[in-house]
Amino acid sequence: MNSSTRMNETEVLRVKLEVLRREHRDLDDAIAALHERSTGDMLTLKRLKKQKLALKDRISAIEDRLTPDIIA
């Protein structure tokens, strides 16, 4: 495999970031749908919100790795 076909670490992180953001949006939609129906199981809502929060933490960690430290 030559170097032009391999993804570097930054590209891999950007792809992972986009996947996690999409999952986060999907969870947000699922939570909103359960709220609208008013028949949502509270335990299920709590689990979905916990998953969403964990995804947000992972997104933040990747964003921190992609953003260079700037010393002012």
Predicted model as a PDB file, atoms N, CA, C, CB and O in Angstrom, pLDDT in the B-factor column:
MODEL        1                                                                  
ATOM      1  N   MET A   1       0.855  -1.165   0.000  1.00 46.00           N  
ATOM      2  CA  MET A   1       0.000   0.000   0.000  1.00 46.00           C  
ATOM      3  C   MET A   1       0.907   1.235   0.000  1.00 46.00           C  
ATOM      4  CB  MET A   1      -0.976  -0.006   1.231  1.00 46.00           C  
ATOM      5  O   MET A   1       1.776   1.369   0.861  1.00 46.00           O  
ATOM      6  N   ASN A   2       0.706   2.117  -0.947  1.00 48.00           N  
ATOM      7  CA  ASN A   2       1.564   3.295  -0.968  1.00 48.00           C  
ATOM      8  C   ASN A   2       1.007   4.397  -0.080  1.00 48.00           C  
ATOM      9  CB  ASN A   2       1.730   3.805  -2.395  1.00 48.00           C  
ATOM     10  O   ASN A   2      -0.135   4.328   0.373  1.00 48.00           O  
ATOM     11  N   SER A   3       1.815   5.400   0.162  1.00 53.00           N  
ATOM     12  CA  SER A   3       1.445   6.438   1.123  1.00 53.00           C  
ATOM     13  C   SER A   3       0.273   7.296   0.652  1.00 53.00           C  
ATOM     14  CB  SER A   3       2.633   7.322   1.399  1.00 53.00           C  
ATOM     15  O   SER A   3      -0.417   7.891   1.480  1.00 53.00           O  
ATOM     16  N   SER A   4       0.033   7.372  -0.651  1.00 52.00           N  
ATOM     17  CA  SER A   4      -1.072   8.208  -1.140  1.00 52.00           C  
ATOM     18  C   SER A   4      -2.435   7.576  -0.880  1.00 52.00           C  
ATOM     19  CB  SER A   4      -0.909   8.469  -2.628  1.00 52.00           C  
ATOM     20  O   SER A   4      -3.439   8.288  -0.866  1.00 52.00           O  
ATOM     21  N   THR A   5      -2.501   6.276  -0.675  1.00 57.00           N  
ATOM     22  CA  THR A   5      -3.789   5.630  -0.428  1.00 57.00           C  
ATOM     23  C   THR A   5      -4.077   5.442   1.055  1.00 57.00           C  
ATOM     24  CB  THR A   5      -3.834   4.292  -1.121  1.00 57.00           C  
ATOM     25  O   THR A   5      -5.203   5.112   1.427  1.00 57.00           O  
ATOM     26  N   ARG A   6      -3.103   5.642   1.884  1.00 66.00           N  
ATOM     27  CA  ARG A   6      -3.311   5.493   3.319  1.00 66.00           C  
ATOM     28  C   ARG A   6      -3.759   6.811   3.924  1.00 66.00           C  
ATOM     29  CB  ARG A   6      -2.032   4.996   4.006  1.00 66.00           C  
ATOM     30  O   ARG A   6      -3.328   7.889   3.514  1.00 66.00           O  
ATOM     31  N   MET A   7      -4.622   6.695   4.895  1.00 73.00           N  
ATOM     32  CA  MET A   7      -5.102   7.890   5.579  1.00 73.00           C  
ATOM     33  C   MET A   7      -4.170   8.197   6.741  1.00 73.00           C  
ATOM     34  CB  MET A   7      -6.564   7.706   6.074  1.00 73.00           C  
ATOM     35  O   MET A   7      -3.731   7.290   7.448  1.00 73.00           O  
ATOM     36  N   ASN A   8      -3.871   9.461   6.935  1.00 91.00           N  
ATOM     37  CA  ASN A   8      -3.057   9.807   8.088  1.00 91.00           C  
ATOM     38  C   ASN A   8      -3.952   9.911   9.325  1.00 91.00           C  
ATOM     39  CB  ASN A   8      -2.290  11.137   7.845  1.00 91.00           C  
ATOM     40  O   ASN A   8      -5.176   9.825   9.227  1.00 91.00           O  
ATOM     41  N   GLU A   9      -3.341  10.091  10.457  1.00 89.00           N  
ATOM     42  CA  GLU A   9      -4.081  10.093  11.726  1.00 89.00           C  
ATOM     43  C   GLU A   9      -5.148  11.183  11.772  1.00 89.00           C  
ATOM     44  CB  GLU A   9      -3.119  10.275  12.890  1.00 89.00           C  
ATOM     45  O   GLU A   9      -6.248  10.956  12.277  1.00 89.00           O  
ATOM     46  N   THR A  10      -4.830  12.350  11.253  1.00 89.00           N  
ATOM     47  CA  THR A  10      -5.792  13.453  11.262  1.00 89.00           C  
ATOM     48  C   THR A  10      -7.025  13.120  10.444  1.00 89.00           C  
ATOM     49  CB  THR A  10      -5.147  14.725  10.731  1.00 89.00           C  
ATOM     50  O   THR A  10      -8.147  13.407  10.862  1.00 89.00           O  
ATOM     51  N   GLU A  11      -6.829  12.519   9.287  1.00 92.00           N  
ATOM     52  CA  GLU A  11      -7.971  12.142   8.444  1.00 92.00           C  
ATOM     53  C   GLU A  11      -8.841  11.098   9.129  1.00 92.00           C  
ATOM     54  CB  GLU A  11      -7.487  11.610   7.091  1.00 92.00           C  
ATOM     55  O   GLU A  11     -10.068  11.160   9.057  1.00 92.00           O  
ATOM     56  N   VAL A  12      -8.207  10.144   9.791  1.00 93.00           N  
ATOM     57  CA  VAL A  12      -8.950   9.104  10.512  1.00 93.00           C  
ATOM     58  C   VAL A  12      -9.773   9.734  11.629  1.00 93.00           C  
ATOM     59  CB  VAL A  12      -7.986   8.035  11.089  1.00 93.00           C  
ATOM     60  O   VAL A  12     -10.938   9.386  11.821  1.00 93.00           O  
ATOM     61  N   LEU A  13      -9.165  10.663  12.367  1.00 93.00           N  
ATOM     62  CA  LEU A  13      -9.881  11.337  13.455  1.00 93.00           C  
ATOM     63  C   LEU A  13     -11.066  12.145  12.924  1.00 93.00           C  
ATOM     64  CB  LEU A  13      -8.925  12.256  14.232  1.00 93.00           C  
ATOM     65  O   LEU A  13     -12.122  12.186  13.556  1.00 93.00           O  
ATOM     66  N   ARG A  14     -10.895  12.777  11.781  1.00 94.00           N  
ATOM     67  CA  ARG A  14     -11.998  13.554  11.200  1.00 94.00           C  
ATOM     68  C   ARG A  14     -13.160  12.654  10.789  1.00 94.00           C  
ATOM     69  CB  ARG A  14     -11.505  14.352   9.988  1.00 94.00           C  
ATOM     70  O   ARG A  14     -14.323  13.020  10.961  1.00 94.00           O  
ATOM     71  N   VAL A  15     -12.849  11.490  10.251  1.00 95.00           N  
ATOM     72  CA  VAL A  15     -13.901  10.537   9.875  1.00 95.00           C  
ATOM     73  C   VAL A  15     -14.614  10.035  11.124  1.00 95.00           C  
ATOM     74  CB  VAL A  15     -13.308   9.345   9.075  1.00 95.00           C  
ATOM     75  O   VAL A  15     -15.843   9.979  11.153  1.00 95.00           O  
ATOM     76  N   LYS A  16     -13.861   9.673  12.151  1.00 96.00           N  
ATOM     77  CA  LYS A  16     -14.464   9.225  13.408  1.00 96.00           C  
ATOM     78  C   LYS A  16     -15.342  10.308  14.012  1.00 96.00           C  
ATOM     79  CB  LYS A  16     -13.381   8.815  14.405  1.00 96.00           C  
ATOM     80  O   LYS A  16     -16.421  10.031  14.538  1.00 96.00           O  
ATOM     81  N   LEU A  17     -14.867  11.545  13.931  1.00 97.00           N  
ATOM     82  CA  LEU A  17     -15.615  12.674  14.469  1.00 97.00           C  
ATOM     83  C   LEU A  17     -16.957  12.821  13.761  1.00 97.00           C  
ATOM     84  CB  LEU A  17     -14.802  13.964  14.339  1.00 97.00           C  
ATOM     85  O   LEU A  17     -17.980  13.046  14.408  1.00 97.00           O  
ATOM     86  N   GLU A  18     -16.959  12.698  12.455  1.00 97.00           N  
ATOM     87  CA  GLU A  18     -18.206  12.817  11.696  1.00 97.00           C  
ATOM     88  C   GLU A  18     -19.167  11.684  12.037  1.00 97.00           C  
ATOM     89  CB  GLU A  18     -17.918  12.826  10.191  1.00 97.00           C  
ATOM     90  O   GLU A  18     -20.372  11.907  12.150  1.00 97.00           O  
ATOM     91  N   VAL A  19     -18.649  10.478  12.200  1.00 97.00           N  
ATOM     92  CA  VAL A  19     -19.492   9.330  12.569  1.00 97.00           C  
ATOM     93  C   VAL A  19     -20.112   9.550  13.945  1.00 97.00           C  
ATOM     94  CB  VAL A  19     -18.668   8.017  12.558  1.00 97.00           C  
ATOM     95  O   VAL A  19     -21.304   9.311  14.135  1.00 97.00           O  
ATOM     96  N   LEU A  20     -19.310  10.002  14.898  1.00 97.00           N  
ATOM     97  CA  LEU A  20     -19.819  10.249  16.250  1.00 97.00           C  
ATOM     98  C   LEU A  20     -20.855  11.372  16.262  1.00 97.00           C  
ATOM     99  CB  LEU A  20     -18.666  10.595  17.195  1.00 97.00           C  
ATOM    100  O   LEU A  20     -21.855  11.294  16.976  1.00 97.00           O  
ATOM    101  N   ARG A  21     -20.612  12.413  15.472  1.00 97.00           N  
ATOM    102  CA  ARG A  21     -21.592  13.502  15.400  1.00 97.00           C  
ATOM    103  C   ARG A  21     -22.922  13.015  14.817  1.00 97.00           C  
ATOM    104  CB  ARG A  21     -21.040  14.661  14.552  1.00 97.00           C  
ATOM    105  O   ARG A  21     -23.991  13.425  15.269  1.00 97.00           O  
ATOM    106  N   ARG A  22     -22.849  12.155  13.831  1.00 98.00           N  
ATOM    107  CA  ARG A  22     -24.064  11.599  13.236  1.00 98.00           C  
ATOM    108  C   ARG A  22     -24.817  10.740  14.260  1.00 98.00           C  
ATOM    109  CB  ARG A  22     -23.717  10.762  11.980  1.00 98.00           C  
ATOM    110  O   ARG A  22     -26.040  10.824  14.368  1.00 98.00           O  
ATOM    111  N   GLU A  23     -24.083   9.921  15.001  1.00 97.00           N  
ATOM    112  CA  GLU A  23     -24.711   9.104  16.048  1.00 97.00           C  
ATOM    113  C   GLU A  23     -25.361  10.001  17.109  1.00 97.00           C  
ATOM    114  CB  GLU A  23     -23.665   8.165  16.705  1.00 97.00           C  
ATOM    115  O   GLU A  23     -26.452   9.701  17.595  1.00 97.00           O  
ATOM    116  N   HIS A  24     -24.694  11.086  17.461  1.00 97.00           N  
ATOM    117  CA  HIS A  24     -25.215  12.025  18.455  1.00 97.00           C  
ATOM    118  C   HIS A  24     -26.529  12.639  17.968  1.00 97.00           C  
ATOM    119  CB  HIS A  24     -24.178  13.134  18.749  1.00 97.00           C  
ATOM    120  O   HIS A  24     -27.489  12.747  18.731  1.00 97.00           O  
ATOM    121  N   ARG A  25     -26.566  13.041  16.689  1.00 97.00           N  
ATOM    122  CA  ARG A  25     -27.803  13.596  16.121  1.00 97.00           C  
ATOM    123  C   ARG A  25     -28.916  12.552  16.097  1.00 97.00           C  
ATOM    124  CB  ARG A  25     -27.551  14.123  14.698  1.00 97.00           C  
ATOM    125  O   ARG A  25     -30.071  12.862  16.389  1.00 97.00           O  
ATOM    126  N   ASP A  26     -28.568  11.321  15.750  1.00 97.00           N  
ATOM    127  CA  ASP A  26     -29.566  10.247  15.720  1.00 97.00           C  
ATOM    128  C   ASP A  26     -30.158  10.004  17.105  1.00 97.00           C  
ATOM    129  CB  ASP A  26     -28.943   8.954  15.183  1.00 97.00           C  
ATOM    130  O   ASP A  26     -31.366   9.817  17.247  1.00 97.00           O  
ATOM    131  N   LEU A  27     -29.303  10.006  18.119  1.00 96.00           N  
ATOM    132  CA  LEU A  27     -29.797   9.833  19.483  1.00 96.00           C  
ATOM    133  C   LEU A  27     -30.689  11.004  19.888  1.00 96.00           C  
ATOM    134  CB  LEU A  27     -28.623   9.694  20.467  1.00 96.00           C  
ATOM    135  O   LEU A  27     -31.702  10.819  20.562  1.00 96.00           O  
ATOM    136  N   ASP A  28     -30.309  12.194  19.476  1.00 96.00           N  
ATOM    137  CA  ASP A  28     -31.118  13.378  19.768  1.00 96.00           C  
ATOM    138  C   ASP A  28     -32.507  13.234  19.139  1.00 96.00           C  
ATOM    139  CB  ASP A  28     -30.417  14.660  19.248  1.00 96.00           C  
ATOM    140  O   ASP A  28     -33.513  13.554  19.771  1.00 96.00           O  
ATOM    141  N   ASP A  29     -32.557  12.759  17.907  1.00 95.00           N  
ATOM    142  CA  ASP A  29     -33.841  12.544  17.229  1.00 95.00           C  
ATOM    143  C   ASP A  29     -34.667  11.474  17.934  1.00 95.00           C  
ATOM    144  CB  ASP A  29     -33.612  12.146  15.766  1.00 95.00           C  
ATOM    145  O   ASP A  29     -35.881  11.617  18.081  1.00 95.00           O  
ATOM    146  N   ALA A  30     -34.012  10.408  18.367  1.00 93.00           N  
ATOM    147  CA  ALA A  30     -34.720   9.326  19.056  1.00 93.00           C  
ATOM    148  C   ALA A  30     -35.298   9.807  20.382  1.00 93.00           C  
ATOM    149  CB  ALA A  30     -33.780   8.137  19.294  1.00 93.00           C  
ATOM    150  O   ALA A  30     -36.425   9.463  20.738  1.00 93.00           O  
ATOM    151  N   ILE A  31     -34.524  10.597  21.102  1.00 92.00           N  
ATOM    152  CA  ILE A  31     -34.990  11.138  22.386  1.00 92.00           C  
ATOM    153  C   ILE A  31     -36.181  12.069  22.156  1.00 92.00           C  
ATOM    154  CB  ILE A  31     -33.841  11.896  23.117  1.00 92.00           C  
ATOM    155  O   ILE A  31     -37.168  12.013  22.890  1.00 92.00           O  
ATOM    156  N   ALA A  32     -36.087  12.916  21.145  1.00 92.00           N  
ATOM    157  CA  ALA A  32     -37.182  13.843  20.839  1.00 92.00           C  
ATOM    158  C   ALA A  32     -38.443  13.072  20.454  1.00 92.00           C  
ATOM    159  CB  ALA A  32     -36.776  14.807  19.700  1.00 92.00           C  
ATOM    160  O   ALA A  32     -39.545  13.445  20.855  1.00 92.00           O  
ATOM    161  N   ALA A  33     -38.289  12.016  19.690  1.00 90.00           N  
ATOM    162  CA  ALA A  33     -39.445  11.215  19.276  1.00 90.00           C  
ATOM    163  C   ALA A  33     -40.112  10.557  20.482  1.00 90.00           C  
ATOM    164  CB  ALA A  33     -39.020  10.141  18.256  1.00 90.00           C  
ATOM    165  O   ALA A  33     -41.340  10.501  20.554  1.00 90.00           O  
ATOM    166  N   LEU A  34     -39.326  10.065  21.419  1.00 88.00           N  
ATOM    167  CA  LEU A  34     -39.900   9.455  22.619  1.00 88.00           C  
ATOM    168  C   LEU A  34     -40.620  10.493  23.475  1.00 88.00           C  
ATOM    169  CB  LEU A  34     -38.806   8.765  23.440  1.00 88.00           C  
ATOM    170  O   LEU A  34     -41.653  10.199  24.076  1.00 88.00           O  
ATOM    171  N   HIS A  35     -40.077  11.693  23.529  1.00 86.00           N  
ATOM    172  CA  HIS A  35     -40.734  12.771  24.281  1.00 86.00           C  
ATOM    173  C   HIS A  35     -42.074  13.141  23.641  1.00 86.00           C  
ATOM    174  CB  HIS A  35     -39.820  14.015  24.352  1.00 86.00           C  
ATOM    175  O   HIS A  35     -43.064  13.356  24.341  1.00 86.00           O  
ATOM    176  N   GLU A  36     -42.100  13.213  22.319  1.00 86.00           N  
ATOM    177  CA  GLU A  36     -43.318  13.590  21.609  1.00 86.00           C  
ATOM    178  C   GLU A  36     -44.433  12.572  21.803  1.00 86.00           C  
ATOM    179  CB  GLU A  36     -43.029  13.756  20.132  1.00 86.00           C  
ATOM    180  O   GLU A  36     -45.603  12.938  21.917  1.00 86.00           O  
ATOM    181  N   ARG A  37     -44.074  11.315  21.840  1.00 83.00           N  
ATOM    182  CA  ARG A  37     -45.080  10.266  21.998  1.00 83.00           C  
ATOM    183  C   ARG A  37     -45.642  10.222  23.406  1.00 83.00           C  
ATOM    184  CB  ARG A  37     -44.492   8.920  21.644  1.00 83.00           C  
ATOM    185  O   ARG A  37     -46.737   9.702  23.620  1.00 83.00           O  
ATOM    186  N   SER A  38     -44.929  10.745  24.342  1.00 75.00           N  
ATOM    187  CA  SER A  38     -45.335  10.761  25.749  1.00 75.00           C  
ATOM    188  C   SER A  38     -45.529   9.373  26.338  1.00 75.00           C  
ATOM    189  CB  SER A  38     -46.606  11.541  25.900  1.00 75.00           C  
ATOM    190  O   SER A  38     -45.988   9.235  27.472  1.00 75.00           O  
ATOM    191  N   THR A  39     -45.189   8.361  25.585  1.00 70.00           N  
ATOM    192  CA  THR A  39     -45.301   6.996  26.105  1.00 70.00           C  
ATOM    193  C   THR A  39     -43.908   6.402  26.310  1.00 70.00           C  
ATOM    194  CB  THR A  39     -46.135   6.107  25.143  1.00 70.00           C  
ATOM    195  O   THR A  39     -43.753   5.210  26.574  1.00 70.00           O  
ATOM    196  N   GLY A  40     -42.903   7.265  26.182  1.00 67.00           N  
ATOM    197  CA  GLY A  40     -41.536   6.790  26.305  1.00 67.00           C  
ATOM    198  C   GLY A  40     -41.226   6.251  27.688  1.00 67.00           C  
ATOM    199  O   GLY A  40     -41.586   6.842  28.706  1.00 67.00           O  
ATOM    200  N   ASP A  41     -40.571   5.148  27.695  1.00 85.00           N  
ATOM    201  CA  ASP A  41     -40.130   4.527  28.934  1.00 85.00           C  
ATOM    202  C   ASP A  41     -39.032   5.407  29.539  1.00 85.00           C  
ATOM    203  CB  ASP A  41     -39.618   3.062  28.687  1.00 85.00           C  
ATOM    204  O   ASP A  41     -38.049   5.727  28.870  1.00 85.00           O  
ATOM    205  N   MET A  42     -39.200   5.787  30.779  1.00 88.00           N  
ATOM    206  CA  MET A  42     -38.240   6.679  31.430  1.00 88.00           C  
ATOM    207  C   MET A  42     -36.850   6.053  31.510  1.00 88.00           C  
ATOM    208  CB  MET A  42     -38.725   7.041  32.830  1.00 88.00           C  
ATOM    209  O   MET A  42     -35.845   6.754  31.388  1.00 88.00           O  
ATOM    210  N   LEU A  43     -36.789   4.750  31.712  1.00 90.00           N  
ATOM    211  CA  LEU A  43     -35.490   4.076  31.770  1.00 90.00           C  
ATOM    212  C   LEU A  43     -34.798   4.144  30.407  1.00 90.00           C  
ATOM    213  CB  LEU A  43     -35.660   2.603  32.217  1.00 90.00           C  
ATOM    214  O   LEU A  43     -33.591   4.372  30.326  1.00 90.00           O  
ATOM    215  N   THR A  44     -35.569   3.944  29.347  1.00 89.00           N  
ATOM    216  CA  THR A  44     -35.013   4.029  27.997  1.00 89.00           C  
ATOM    217  C   THR A  44     -34.522   5.435  27.708  1.00 89.00           C  
ATOM    218  CB  THR A  44     -36.055   3.609  26.955  1.00 89.00           C  
ATOM    219  O   THR A  44     -33.440   5.612  27.148  1.00 89.00           O  
ATOM    220  N   LEU A  45     -35.308   6.438  28.084  1.00 91.00           N  
ATOM    221  CA  LEU A  45     -34.890   7.823  27.885  1.00 91.00           C  
ATOM    222  C   LEU A  45     -33.598   8.122  28.637  1.00 91.00           C  
ATOM    223  CB  LEU A  45     -35.992   8.782  28.336  1.00 91.00           C  
ATOM    224  O   LEU A  45     -32.698   8.781  28.115  1.00 91.00           O  
ATOM    225  N   LYS A  46     -33.520   7.630  29.862  1.00 93.00           N  
ATOM    226  CA  LYS A  46     -32.322   7.862  30.668  1.00 93.00           C  
ATOM    227  C   LYS A  46     -31.099   7.209  30.020  1.00 93.00           C  
ATOM    228  CB  LYS A  46     -32.522   7.320  32.097  1.00 93.00           C  
ATOM    229  O   LYS A  46     -30.019   7.799  29.999  1.00 93.00           O  
ATOM    230  N   ARG A  47     -31.264   6.008  29.500  1.00 95.00           N  
ATOM    231  CA  ARG A  47     -30.146   5.315  28.839  1.00 95.00           C  
ATOM    232  C   ARG A  47     -29.710   6.045  27.578  1.00 95.00           C  
ATOM    233  CB  ARG A  47     -30.537   3.871  28.494  1.00 95.00           C  
ATOM    234  O   ARG A  47     -28.515   6.191  27.322  1.00 95.00           O  
ATOM    235  N   LEU A  48     -30.678   6.506  26.787  1.00 95.00           N  
ATOM    236  CA  LEU A  48     -30.348   7.224  25.559  1.00 95.00           C  
ATOM    237  C   LEU A  48     -29.615   8.526  25.875  1.00 95.00           C  
ATOM    238  CB  LEU A  48     -31.621   7.515  24.748  1.00 95.00           C  
ATOM    239  O   LEU A  48     -28.654   8.886  25.195  1.00 95.00           O  
ATOM    240  N   LYS A  49     -30.070   9.220  26.903  1.00 95.00           N  
ATOM    241  CA  LYS A  49     -29.414  10.475  27.284  1.00 95.00           C  
ATOM    242  C   LYS A  49     -27.993  10.222  27.784  1.00 95.00           C  
ATOM    243  CB  LYS A  49     -30.230  11.200  28.366  1.00 95.00           C  
ATOM    244  O   LYS A  49     -27.087  11.017  27.532  1.00 95.00           O  
ATOM    245  N   LYS A  50     -27.810   9.123  28.485  1.00 97.00           N  
ATOM    246  CA  LYS A  50     -26.476   8.771  28.971  1.00 97.00           C  
ATOM    247  C   LYS A  50     -25.552   8.441  27.796  1.00 97.00           C  
ATOM    248  CB  LYS A  50     -26.551   7.575  29.949  1.00 97.00           C  
ATOM    249  O   LYS A  50     -24.387   8.839  27.787  1.00 97.00           O  
ATOM    250  N   GLN A  51     -26.075   7.713  26.809  1.00 97.00           N  
ATOM    251  CA  GLN A  51     -25.288   7.398  25.609  1.00 97.00           C  
ATOM    252  C   GLN A  51     -24.925   8.678  24.864  1.00 97.00           C  
ATOM    253  CB  GLN A  51     -26.069   6.440  24.678  1.00 97.00           C  
ATOM    254  O   GLN A  51     -23.799   8.833  24.392  1.00 97.00           O  
ATOM    255  N   LYS A  52     -25.884   9.588  24.764  1.00 97.00           N  
ATOM    256  CA  LYS A  52     -25.655  10.858  24.074  1.00 97.00           C  
ATOM    257  C   LYS A  52     -24.558  11.656  24.776  1.00 97.00           C  
ATOM    258  CB  LYS A  52     -26.958  11.682  24.007  1.00 97.00           C  
ATOM    259  O   LYS A  52     -23.696  12.240  24.120  1.00 97.00           O  
ATOM    260  N   LEU A  53     -24.590  11.681  26.087  1.00 97.00           N  
ATOM    261  CA  LEU A  53     -23.572  12.389  26.852  1.00 97.00           C  
ATOM    262  C   LEU A  53     -22.193  11.761  26.661  1.00 97.00           C  
ATOM    263  CB  LEU A  53     -23.940  12.401  28.332  1.00 97.00           C  
ATOM    264  O   LEU A  53     -21.197  12.474  26.539  1.00 97.00           O  
ATOM    265  N   ALA A  54     -22.134  10.427  26.634  1.00 97.00           N  
ATOM    266  CA  ALA A  54     -20.864   9.741  26.405  1.00 97.00           C  
ATOM    267  C   ALA A  54     -20.320  10.066  25.011  1.00 97.00           C  
ATOM    268  CB  ALA A  54     -21.037   8.218  26.571  1.00 97.00           C  
ATOM    269  O   ALA A  54     -19.117  10.256  24.838  1.00 97.00           O  
ATOM    270  N   LEU A  55     -21.209  10.126  24.027  1.00 97.00           N  
ATOM    271  CA  LEU A  55     -20.784  10.485  22.671  1.00 97.00           C  
ATOM    272  C   LEU A  55     -20.239  11.915  22.646  1.00 97.00           C  
ATOM    273  CB  LEU A  55     -21.962  10.339  21.674  1.00 97.00           C  
ATOM    274  O   LEU A  55     -19.242  12.195  21.982  1.00 97.00           O  
ATOM    275  N   LYS A  56     -20.894  12.805  23.367  1.00 97.00           N  
ATOM    276  CA  LYS A  56     -20.439  14.194  23.416  1.00 97.00           C  
ATOM    277  C   LYS A  56     -19.031  14.270  23.999  1.00 97.00           C  
ATOM    278  CB  LYS A  56     -21.413  15.056  24.249  1.00 97.00           C  
ATOM    279  O   LYS A  56     -18.201  15.043  23.519  1.00 97.00           O  
ATOM    280  N   ASP A  57     -18.761  13.476  25.025  1.00 97.00           N  
ATOM    281  CA  ASP A  57     -17.424  13.447  25.624  1.00 97.00           C  
ATOM    282  C   ASP A  57     -16.386  12.943  24.616  1.00 97.00           C  
ATOM    283  CB  ASP A  57     -17.419  12.555  26.883  1.00 97.00           C  
ATOM    284  O   ASP A  57     -15.286  13.488  24.522  1.00 97.00           O  
ATOM    285  N   ARG A  58     -16.747  11.898  23.866  1.00 97.00           N  
ATOM    286  CA  ARG A  58     -15.821  11.358  22.859  1.00 97.00           C  
ATOM    287  C   ARG A  58     -15.584  12.373  21.745  1.00 97.00           C  
ATOM    288  CB  ARG A  58     -16.370  10.040  22.267  1.00 97.00           C  
ATOM    289  O   ARG A  58     -14.464  12.514  21.254  1.00 97.00           O  
ATOM    290  N   ILE A  59     -16.645  13.081  21.346  1.00 97.00           N  
ATOM    291  CA  ILE A  59     -16.522  14.115  20.316  1.00 97.00           C  
ATOM    292  C   ILE A  59     -15.571  15.211  20.800  1.00 97.00           C  
ATOM    293  CB  ILE A  59     -17.915  14.714  19.964  1.00 97.00           C  
ATOM    294  O   ILE A  59     -14.691  15.649  20.059  1.00 97.00           O  
ATOM    295  N   SER A  60     -15.751  15.641  22.027  1.00 96.00           N  
ATOM    296  CA  SER A  60     -14.894  16.690  22.591  1.00 96.00           C  
ATOM    297  C   SER A  60     -13.435  16.249  22.640  1.00 96.00           C  
ATOM    298  CB  SER A  60     -15.372  17.069  23.997  1.00 96.00           C  
ATOM    299  O   SER A  60     -12.532  17.035  22.352  1.00 96.00           O  
ATOM    300  N   ALA A  61     -13.213  15.011  23.000  1.00 95.00           N  
ATOM    301  CA  ALA A  61     -11.839  14.501  23.079  1.00 95.00           C  
ATOM    302  C   ALA A  61     -11.174  14.510  21.701  1.00 95.00           C  
ATOM    303  CB  ALA A  61     -11.827  13.073  23.664  1.00 95.00           C  
ATOM    304  O   ALA A  61     -10.006  14.880  21.578  1.00 95.00           O  
ATOM    305  N   ILE A  62     -11.906  14.109  20.679  1.00 95.00           N  
ATOM    306  CA  ILE A  62     -11.344  14.095  19.323  1.00 95.00           C  
ATOM    307  C   ILE A  62     -11.123  15.526  18.829  1.00 95.00           C  
ATOM    308  CB  ILE A  62     -12.278  13.326  18.349  1.00 95.00           C  
ATOM    309  O   ILE A  62     -10.105  15.818  18.201  1.00 95.00           O  
ATOM    310  N   GLU A  63     -12.075  16.412  19.111  1.00 94.00           N  
ATOM    311  CA  GLU A  63     -11.901  17.812  18.715  1.00 94.00           C  
ATOM    312  C   GLU A  63     -10.668  18.413  19.373  1.00 94.00           C  
ATOM    313  CB  GLU A  63     -13.145  18.633  19.079  1.00 94.00           C  
ATOM    314  O   GLU A  63      -9.949  19.191  18.745  1.00 94.00           O  
ATOM    315  N   ASP A  64     -10.418  18.064  20.619  1.00 92.00           N  
ATOM    316  CA  ASP A  64      -9.232  18.562  21.316  1.00 92.00           C  
ATOM    317  C   ASP A  64      -7.946  18.058  20.656  1.00 92.00           C  
ATOM    318  CB  ASP A  64      -9.268  18.139  22.789  1.00 92.00           C  
ATOM    319  O   ASP A  64      -6.956  18.783  20.567  1.00 92.00           O  
ATOM    320  N   ARG A  65      -7.978  16.805  20.197  1.00 90.00           N  
ATOM    321  CA  ARG A  65      -6.800  16.253  19.531  1.00 90.00           C  
ATOM    322  C   ARG A  65      -6.567  16.912  18.179  1.00 90.00           C  
ATOM    323  CB  ARG A  65      -6.947  14.745  19.355  1.00 90.00           C  
ATOM    324  O   ARG A  65      -5.423  17.040  17.743  1.00 90.00           O  
ATOM    325  N   LEU A  66      -7.635  17.330  17.513  1.00 89.00           N  
ATOM    326  CA  LEU A  66      -7.506  17.937  16.192  1.00 89.00           C  
ATOM    327  C   LEU A  66      -7.139  19.410  16.251  1.00 89.00           C  
ATOM    328  CB  LEU A  66      -8.787  17.774  15.430  1.00 89.00           C  
ATOM    329  O   LEU A  66      -6.567  19.953  15.306  1.00 89.00           O  
ATOM    330  N   THR A  67      -7.468  20.055  17.363  1.00 87.00           N  
ATOM    331  CA  THR A  67      -7.187  21.484  17.501  1.00 87.00           C  
ATOM    332  C   THR A  67      -5.810  21.666  18.134  1.00 87.00           C  
ATOM    333  CB  THR A  67      -8.286  22.192  18.353  1.00 87.00           C  
ATOM    334  O   THR A  67      -5.560  21.187  19.241  1.00 87.00           O  
ATOM    335  N   PRO A  68      -4.932  22.348  17.437  1.00 77.00           N  
ATOM    336  CA  PRO A  68      -3.584  22.534  18.006  1.00 77.00           C  
ATOM    337  C   PRO A  68      -3.627  23.471  19.217  1.00 77.00           C  
ATOM    338  CB  PRO A  68      -2.615  23.099  16.935  1.00 77.00           C  
ATOM    339  O   PRO A  68      -4.450  24.383  19.294  1.00 77.00           O  
ATOM    340  N   ASP A  69      -2.727  23.218  20.145  1.00 74.00           N  
ATOM    341  CA  ASP A  69      -2.606  24.081  21.311  1.00 74.00           C  
ATOM    342  C   ASP A  69      -1.997  25.415  20.871  1.00 74.00           C  
ATOM    343  CB  ASP A  69      -1.738  23.406  22.424  1.00 74.00           C  
ATOM    344  O   ASP A  69      -0.971  25.464  20.194  1.00 74.00           O  
ATOM    345  N   ILE A  70      -2.663  26.479  21.278  1.00 75.00           N  
ATOM    346  CA  ILE A  70      -2.159  27.814  20.934  1.00 75.00           C  
ATOM    347  C   ILE A  70      -1.765  28.500  22.244  1.00 75.00           C  
ATOM    348  CB  ILE A  70      -3.243  28.666  20.136  1.00 75.00           C  
ATOM    349  O   ILE A  70      -2.590  28.701  23.135  1.00 75.00           O  
ATOM    350  N   ILE A  71      -0.520  28.842  22.330  1.00 70.00           N  
ATOM    351  CA  ILE A  71      -0.029  29.526  23.508  1.00 70.00           C  
ATOM    352  C   ILE A  71      -0.096  31.026  23.236  1.00 70.00           C  
ATOM    353  CB  ILE A  71       1.425  29.072  23.869  1.00 70.00           C  
ATOM    354  O   ILE A  71       0.583  31.539  22.347  1.00 70.00           O  
ATOM    355  N   ALA A  72      -0.921  31.716  24.010  1.00 60.00           N  
ATOM    356  CA  ALA A  72      -1.113  33.150  23.776  1.00 60.00           C  
ATOM    357  C   ALA A  72      -0.133  33.955  24.579  1.00 60.00           C  
ATOM    358  CB  ALA A  72      -2.534  33.572  24.117  1.00 60.00           C  
ATOM    359  O   ALA A  72      -0.143  35.184  24.512  1.00 60.00           O  
TER     360      ALA A  72                                                      
ENDMDL                                                                          
END                                                                             
